[in-house]
Amino acid sequence: MPNIKSAIKRVEVAKARTIKNAAAKSTLRTTIRRFEESLSTDAETAKIALNKATRALDKASSKGLVHQNTASRKKSRLTKRFAKHFAQVG
């Protein structure tokens, strides 16, 4: 445990950020999972879920939660999966 006042504050801030980031990452994963679950429904519902997942990934990358390239890769894969699934169905 640090003795210096500024170091003590840094530890507290780091804990707070860790909790906040963990919650945000969990929300992001939930959004992506909901998109994957929506693939079993109709195309319109899946399209809305894809838009939400894409938006969540963009926000996460802009806030530094995930790297920009990681977000782009995941968006690409989700979009590709959506197109492949509904090209076969419809």
C-alpha positions as CSV (number, residue, x, y, z in Angstrom):
1,M,0.0,0.0,0.0
2,P,1.4,3.4,-1.0
3,N,2.3,6.0,1.6
4,I,2.2,9.1,-0.6
5,K,-1.1,10.9,-0.9
6,S,-1.0,11.1,-4.7
7,A,-0.1,7.4,-5.0
8,I,-3.0,6.5,-2.7
9,K,-5.3,8.5,-5.0
10,R,-3.9,6.8,-8.1
11,V,-4.7,3.4,-6.6
12,E,-8.3,4.5,-5.9
13,V,-8.7,6.0,-9.3
14,A,-7.3,2.8,-10.9
15,K,-9.8,0.7,-9.0
16,A,-12.7,2.9,-10.0
17,R,-11.6,2.8,-13.7
18,T,-11.2,-1.0,-13.6
19,I,-14.7,-1.4,-12.3
20,K,-16.1,1.0,-14.9
21,N,-14.2,-0.6,-17.8
22,A,-15.2,-4.1,-16.7
23,A,-18.9,-3.0,-16.7
24,A,-18.5,-1.4,-20.2
25,K,-16.8,-4.5,-21.6
26,S,-19.5,-6.7,-20.2
27,T,-22.2,-4.5,-21.8
28,L,-20.3,-4.7,-25.1
29,R,-20.1,-8.5,-24.9
30,T,-23.8,-8.7,-24.1
31,T,-24.7,-6.5,-27.1
32,I,-22.7,-8.8,-29.4
33,R,-24.3,-11.9,-27.9
34,R,-27.7,-10.5,-28.4
35,F,-26.9,-9.9,-32.1
36,E,-25.8,-13.6,-32.4
37,E,-29.0,-14.7,-30.7
38,S,-31.1,-12.5,-33.1
39,L,-29.7,-14.4,-36.1
40,S,-32.2,-17.1,-35.3
41,T,-35.1,-14.6,-35.7
42,D,-36.1,-12.6,-38.8
43,A,-33.7,-10.3,-40.8
44,E,-35.2,-7.1,-39.5
45,T,-34.6,-7.9,-35.8
46,A,-31.1,-9.1,-36.7
47,K,-30.4,-5.9,-38.6
48,I,-31.4,-3.7,-35.6
49,A,-29.2,-5.9,-33.3
50,L,-26.3,-5.6,-35.8
51,N,-26.6,-1.8,-35.8
52,K,-26.6,-1.7,-32.0
53,A,-23.5,-4.0,-31.9
54,T,-21.7,-1.9,-34.5
55,R,-22.5,1.3,-32.6
56,A,-21.4,-0.3,-29.3
57,L,-18.1,-1.3,-30.8
58,D,-17.5,2.2,-32.3
59,K,-18.2,3.8,-28.9
60,A,-15.9,1.3,-27.1
61,S,-13.0,2.0,-29.6
62,S,-13.5,5.8,-29.3
63,K,-13.3,5.5,-25.5
64,G,-10.2,3.3,-25.7
65,L,-11.9,0.3,-24.3
66,V,-10.9,-1.8,-27.3
67,H,-8.4,-1.1,-30.0
68,Q,-9.7,0.5,-33.2
69,N,-8.5,-2.4,-35.3
70,T,-10.1,-4.9,-33.0
71,A,-13.4,-3.1,-33.2
72,S,-13.2,-2.9,-37.0
73,R,-12.4,-6.6,-37.2
74,K,-15.3,-7.6,-35.0
75,K,-17.7,-5.3,-36.9
76,S,-16.5,-6.9,-40.2
77,R,-17.0,-10.4,-38.9
78,L,-20.5,-9.6,-37.5
79,T,-21.6,-8.0,-40.8
80,K,-20.1,-10.9,-42.8
81,R,-22.0,-13.4,-40.6
82,F,-25.2,-11.4,-41.0
83,A,-24.9,-11.3,-44.8
84,K,-24.0,-15.0,-45.0
85,H,-26.9,-16.1,-42.7
86,F,-29.6,-14.2,-44.5
87,A,-28.3,-14.9,-48.0
88,Q,-28.9,-18.6,-47.3
89,V,-32.3,-18.0,-45.7
90,G,-33.8,-15.5,-48.0
